[in-house]
Amino acid sequence: MSPTVTIRGACFAYNARPVIEDLSLEIAEGDFFAVIGPNGSGKTTLLRLMLGSLKPQTGDILVFGRPLGGYSRRELARRIALVPQGSAPVFSFKVEEIVRMGRAPHLGWLGFENAVDLEEAARAIAAVGLDSLANRPLDRLSGGEQQRVWIARALCQQPRLMLLDEPTAALDMGHQLQIMRLMARLRRDRKMTVVMVSHDLNLAAMFATRMLLLHRGRAVCTGTPKEVLQPAHIRTAYGCEVLVDRHPQGDFPRLTLPVDPAAGVTTPM
């Protein structure tokens, strides 16, 4: 079985400034793959390379065993969906209208929707818990609610590869868990591959099957959360010390920042 994504020696630069350097990795079908690293390490650029909206200057990227250049834009949109970071409202479209836009790659040449398209939109809205807001204009929703609308639109594409750029950043803890559990369920039930950029290392450790830690466009390490979330690796990428132990309720690592004297923490008597 071919990996969902294969990257071989990819390099990408903006105006001669390297952002991704000599990166090689494979993401297996059904992986929940987390991309972590400090700001400016190339995480969002990597997602856009996988999507095909950017092309590496050197190296190859294959999706489902085929070079990205071998797909039409319509074919790619039927296979890959991206939930970008901090999407702005699109005029005053209603939630349902925005989500139905995700059906565009599946419509006929005349662009008419049918009962299946409407059913997929309703299912996607329900999956992110926005049933009661389906007829509300997008610009009247909170930031967290808007983020769930973009996720629902991506789900409506019925992709085999879901790319998410900080999908839980604007959400409260309850909705963070809801979205992560949804992604885990889709990975299991639909054999969907999920690639997620995240700054929340503990949340990523709970759900990811594998991780890539980036630093200045290069891979520090790739592996399971246990293999990647090691103090030495975090020190290399983030330049700070962390305490790593095992989460008391699961076999995955938990990171804690050590107490800083500047925080004014006092020892109880």
VENDAMO-V800226 format. One record per pair of residues at least 6 apart in sequence whose C-alpha atoms are under 6 Angstrom apart, sorted by sequence separation. I is the first residue (numbers start at 1). J is the second residue. If there is no record, write none. Layout:
# VENDAMO-V800226
i: <I;I>
j: <J;J>
This chain:
# VENDAMO-V800226
i: <13;48;49;61;62;125;186;187;213;214;235;246;247;12;213;246;247;12;168;213;245;246;11;245;11;212;244;11;211;231;244;10;211;243;9;10;210;211;243;9;210;242;9;242;8;7;7;6;128;205;5;100;5;20;99;215;4;19;3;4;3;4;3;144;78;125;144;226;77;124;74;124;161;165;166;124;160;161;162;163;164;165;166;161;163;121;120;96;95;95;94;95;94;94;95;12;93;94;11;12;92;10;11;11;10;10;9;89;8;102;8;102;202;7;99;103;7;99;102;103;6;102;6;5;5;4;4;2;83;81;81;80;79;85;78;79;80;81;82;83;84;85;80;82;30;30;33;34;35;30;31;32;33;34;35;36;30;34;29;41;34;41;33;41;42;32;35;37;41;32;33;34;35;36;37;33;37;21;20;21;19;38>
j: <19;54;55;67;68;131;192;193;219;220;241;252;253;19;220;253;254;20;176;221;253;254;20;254;21;222;254;22;222;242;255;22;223;255;22;23;223;224;256;23;224;256;24;257;24;24;25;26;148;225;26;121;27;42;121;237;27;42;27;28;28;29;29;170;105;152;171;253;105;152;105;155;192;196;197;156;192;193;194;195;196;197;198;194;196;156;156;134;134;135;135;136;136;137;138;56;137;138;56;57;137;56;57;58;58;59;59;139;59;153;60;154;254;60;152;156;61;153;156;157;61;157;62;62;63;63;64;65;151;154;159;159;159;165;159;160;161;162;163;164;165;166;162;164;187;191;194;195;196;192;193;194;195;196;197;198;193;197;193;214;208;215;208;216;217;208;211;213;217;209;210;211;212;213;214;211;215;217;217;218;217;238>
